[in-house]
Amino acid sequence: MQRQFPIDRTILSPGTVSINVQGAFIVEEASSRPSTPSDDGAQHDTDIRLPNHKAVVSHVALDIGGSLAKLVYFSHEPNSKDLGGRLNFLKFETDNIDQCLDFVKGLQDEFRIQNGSRSEQMSIMATGGGAYKFYEDMKRILGLEVLREDEMDCLIMGLDFFITEIPREVFTYSDDDPMHFQEPRANIYPYLLVNIGSGVSMIKVSGRQQFERIGGTSLGGGTLWGLLSLLTGARTFDDMLRMAEIGDNGAVDMLVGDIYGADYSKIGLKSTTIASSFGKVFKMKRQGENQAEDHGGLSHENREDDNDASKSQPTFKKEDISRSLLYAVSNNIGQIAYLQSEKHDLEHIYFGGSFIRGHRQTIQTLSYAINFWSKGEKQAYFLRHEGYLGSVGAFLKRQPKNWGRRNSFEEHPVPSAPPPDLNSQML
């Protein structure tokens, strides 16, 4: 039986629509959704159950980034006598945007069947760079109203919603307690959002819809994906993460122990601390070349010598390379996030974006970086729906002022957004 965490609030939206979030909870059914992409290209993530909602919801939300398109929509429970429904969370590769739009078209057909031809027409709330890039395609293929919303607005609104409204959504990490859940709370400002997509944006949030982008880096999920596709031949981001799980970065990275032979305890560095990412590669490669020269491997006078030379060259496992590069990118993001939080005096740091994907090594690395550099004075937070901040925010744009239980949202409707800033580096 599902444990339910009460949320005593009914959300009213324009017209006759109301969204009741009383008793909302995250569905923990491990087998309810496939973890790999289905035939329609969709990868389903954990749903949020809304057991007390009955009314029709006539919109869906899309956050289309450079690598992934994230979809959020409401559905009633199929073939069930239970009341209510759920928020569904799916993602598609942006390169296959047609599959995403075909899926939405299917939702549109279901909506018409369930609600009749005279019902309100379904609409699309869209955000991210793809809301502009694919705007004409969406209108042509779907024949629906497409409302574009500002990316940063949606990110903050989505994160505020998760922090203040959804139990067992936000958590902290430690080796002893890898998923320590935080209760929804009202007093959340100020905080730093580190949104890790293809690139990274760091946003200081001072209050409800009061924020500024204070920094970022181009070394994000796209960097990891691009380099590993060149170095390992992996075809998907999830393949890369799976390889990293079983890799040994010590076979590729130069560690403190390789230099000192032990911990460098005086400055708090363990022997397993990375001193230089990929630092062993050149040294081992050069050693192999020297061995080849010693055996005449460079003379090419006979094929046997050539074979001996190739055997002397060091080989690096793709799993080890994957783990090393994952650590390099994650450590870099973690340290920059700490420096920004220190500069702007921000204690709470939330990591979002589809780069994380609930991957333990990534979460561990980011959490360790914040804890190490801040000497435990700052806290890293993570979310179970970290990749859906923008799409949830866009979904919520259909709501009126002050609908949140703790007034976590804007007081006035936001008009359609201008084209995004090219410096915004989202997934």
N, C-alpha and C positions, 0 to 999 in steps of 0.2 A: 504494500500500500504506500502511495506517495505521501511524503510528509509535505504539508503545505505551510507556507509562511505568509501570514495575513498582511495585506496591504489595504488599509481602510480608506479607499478612495475610489470614486467613480470619476472618470475623465469624460467631460463633455466636449464635443467637437461641433463644428459648424453644422447648421441645418438640423436634421433629425437624428444624426449619428451620435452615439455615445459609446465610449470604450471603458468598460468596467475592469479595473485591474485589482479589485479586491480578491485576495487569496492567490495572487499570481505566484508561480513557482517555476523553476527550471526543471524540465523533464529529464529525469535521470535514467531513462530506459536506454541501456547500453546498446541494445539491438534494434532500436526503433528506427535508426537511420544508418545507411551505409557510410563507411568512412572513406570510400574511394568513389571517384566520379561514376555516375550511372550512364546508361546508354544515351541519355539526353544531354550529357555533358555537365550535369549539375553535381556538386558535392554538397551534401546536406550536413548541417551542423546542428547542435543541440537546440531544441525548441524551447520557448517559454509558454507555459500553459496559462490561459486566462479562463478559469473555470466558471466565472460568473458573467461573462460577456455573451449577449444574445443578438445584438443588433448587427445590421449589415455594415461592413467596412468596404468602401468603394474605391480604395486606392492601394497601390503597391509602391515600394520605394526601391530605387536602384542607386548604388554608388559605384560608378564606373571609373576605375583607375587605369594606370598604365599596364598592369599585369592581370588584375582580377576585377570582375564585376560582381558586386555583392548585392543580393536581393533579399528584401524583407517583405513579407505579406501575411495577412491574417486569414485563417481558415477555420470553419467550424469543424467539430469532430465528426469524421465520416462514419456512417453506420453505427452510431452510438446514441444511447439515450441520455448520455451525460450532457449537462448544460455547457455552454461556453465553447471555446475554441483555443487556438494557439497562434503565437507569432512564429512563423517559419523562417529559417535562416539558410540560404543557399549561396554558393559562389560558383562562378564560371570563369574560365580563362578569357581575358578580353580579346585575345586573338580569335576566339570562337564566339564573338558577340552575337552572331546569328542564332546560335543555340540558345543563348539567354533570351533573346527576343521571341524565339519560337515558344519557349517555356511560358513567357508572359502572355503570349497570344493564347496559349492553352488555358491559362488562368482567366483570361478575358472570356473565353467561350464558356467555361464553367460558371463564371459569374452570371452570364446571361441566362444560362439554363436554370440556375438556382433562384434567380431573382426576377426573371421575366424581362421581356423586351422593353417594358415601360419603366423599368427601374432606372435609377441614376446611372449614367455611364461611368465605367471605371476610368480612373486617371492614373498617371505615372508621376511620382515625385522623384526627380533625378538630381544627382549631385556628382561631384568629381569632374575631372577633365573630360571624361567621356560623355557627360551630359551635354556638352557642346559639340564634341567631335562627332557623336552619333545622333545628334538631335534630329536631323532630317530623316535619317534611317528609321528612328523610332516612330516618328509621325507617319512615315510612309508605310512601314510594315504593320504597325499596330492600329493605325487610324484612331489614336487616342490623344487626349489632351496631355501634353508633357509640360510639367511645371519644373523649371530649373531653380535649384537652391544653392546658395553659397556654400562652398566646401568647408571652410573653417567654422561657419555658423553651425552646420550640421554635425561636425565632429564634436564640438563642445556640448551641444544640446543632447547628442546621443550619450556622451560620457556622463553628463550630469544626471541623465535619466537612470543609467545603470547604477551609479553611486548611491543615489537617493531613494530609488524605488524597488530594486530587484534584489531579494535575499540570495545569498550563496552565489553571487556573481563576481564580486571583487575579492581578491585574496592576496596574501603575502606569501613569500617563499622562505623556507629555511630547510637545512638538511634534516632536521628533526621533525618538521611539520611542513611538508612541501606545498600544502594547500590549506592555509589558515584563513578561513573566510571572515570577511568584515561585514558587520551588520549595516544595513542602510542607515544613513545619517544625514542630518540637515546642514550641519556646519562643515562645509567642504572647501571653502575658499580661504586663501589662494592655493593654487597648485600648479604643477608643471605637467603638461601632456607631451609625451614623447611619442609621436605617431610614426611608426616605422613601416614604410611601404617600399616602393621601388627606391626612393630616397627617404630622408628623415626630416621631419619638421618638429620643432620644439616650440610649444605655445604656452605662454604664461596666461593663466586664467585668474583674474582678480575678483570676479563676481559674475552674476547672471548675465551672460552674453557680453561680458567685458573681458576682452582678451587681445593679445598681440603676439605675433610670431617673432620670437626673440633670437632664433637661430636654427641651425640644422646642418646636415651634411649630405653630400651626394653618395656617400658610402653606406648603402642600405641593402634592402632585400634584393634589388636589381643587381647590385654589385656581386653579392654572393651567388645569385642564380647565374649571372653571366660568366663569372670566372669558373665556377664549378662545371658548367656545361662545356667549357673549353678544356678543362683539366681532367675531367672524369668521364665525360660522355653521358652523364645523367640527363634524362629527358624531362623530368618534372622536379619541381621544388620539393615535393614530398619524398621523392626518391633520394634527393640530396640529404634531407634530414634523416632518413632511415640509414643511409650510409654513415653519417656522422655519429649516430648512436653507437655503432660498433667499432668505430675507428679509435686509433691511439695517436693523439696529437704529438706525444713525446717522440714519435718516430720521425717527425717532420720539424717540430718547433725546437728551438734551443731553450732549455729550461734553466732556472737558477741553479739547480743541482748539477747540471752539466758544466757549469762554470766554477761553482764553489765546492762541489762534491757533497753538499749538504744544504740545510736551510741557511738563509742569511738572516738570522733571528734578530740581529741588532736593529734592522730597519723593517722587521715584520714580514719578510718574504719567505714563503715555504720553498722547499726544493722543487716542488711541482709548478711553481709560478712561471709563467711564460716570460722569458727574457727577450726573445726575438721570435716573432712569428715566421715560420719557414726558415729559421736560422740555420738548421742543419743541412738544408738542401745543397747549398753551394759547397759546404765543407765536404760532404759525403760524395758529391759529384766530382769534386776536384781529386779526392782520394782515389776514386775509381779511374779517373783519367791518368793519374800518376802510375797506378798499377798497370794500366794498359800500356803506357810508355815503357815501363820497366820490362814488360814481356814482349816488346816489339810490336804491340798492337797497332801502332800508328804507321808502321812501314808499309802495310798492305802487300807484303811480298808473297804471302800465301793465305789461302782461305782459312786454314786452321788457326793462324794467328788472329785473323779477324774475328772468328768465333770466340776465341779466348777473350778478346778485348770486349766484345759485347757482353759476355758473361760477367766481366769485372765491373760493369757499370751498375750503380745502385738503382734499385727499383723502389718506387713509393706507391703504396696501396692507395687506391682512390678513396677508401674509407678514412684513412689517416689524413689525406689531403682535405677531405670534406670537414672533418672535425677541426682541423687546424684553422681553416678559413672561417668556419662558423664562429670559433672563439675570437679570431682577429676582428671580424666585423662587429660582433656583439660587445667585446671589450671596448672597442673604439666608441661605439654609441653610448655605452654606459659611462665612460669617463667624460665625454662631452656633456652628457645629461647632468652629471654631477657638477661640472664647472658652471653650467648655466644656472642650476639651482642655487649654487653658492653665490654667484654674482647677483641673483635677483632675490636672495633670501627666501627660498621656497623649500619647505620641509617635505611635502608630499609629492611624489613623482609617480605618475601613472603612465604605464607603457601600453600603447595600443598599436593596431595595424596588423596586417595579415602576415608580416614577417615572422611573428612569434608562433602562431598556430598551436598554442598550448604545448610547445616543445620544451621538455624539461631542461635540456642542456642550455637552451637559449635563455629561459627564465632564470636558471641558476646563475648563469654568467652575468646577466644584467643586474640581478639582485646582489650578487657578490661585489660587483664593481661599485654600486651605490653604497653598500655597507662599508666596504674597505676604504674608499676615498673620503667618506664623510665621518669615519670612525664611529659608525652606528648612530649618528645624529639625524640622518635622513632615511626615509622609508620608501622602498620601491613597491608599487602595487601593480597587479595584473588582473586581467578580466577573462572570463570564459568566452565571451563574445567579442574579443579584442579587435577582430577584423571588421566589425559591423557598426562601429561608432557613427560613421557618416550616413549609412543607409537607415539606421534607426533614427538619427536626427532628422533626416529627410522625411521619414514616415511621420514623425511627430510634428512636422511643420503644418500638418493639417489641423492641429489642435489650436484652441483659442488661448488667450492670455491666461496666465496663472492657473493652468490646469493641474500642475504637479502638486503632489501631496505636501511638499515642503517648498513650494514656490520656486522651484529650481529652473524655471524657464522664463523666456522673455515676456515682457508685459504688453508688447504691441506686435502685431503681425509684421513679418519681414517681407518686403516686396521681392519680386523676382531678382535674382542676383546678376551682376555683371559678369563677363567672362573672367575665369580664374587668373590669378597671378602666375606667370610662367615660372616663378621661383618656388612655387608651392610644389613640394616633391612628395606626392602621395602615391600609394599603390593603387 
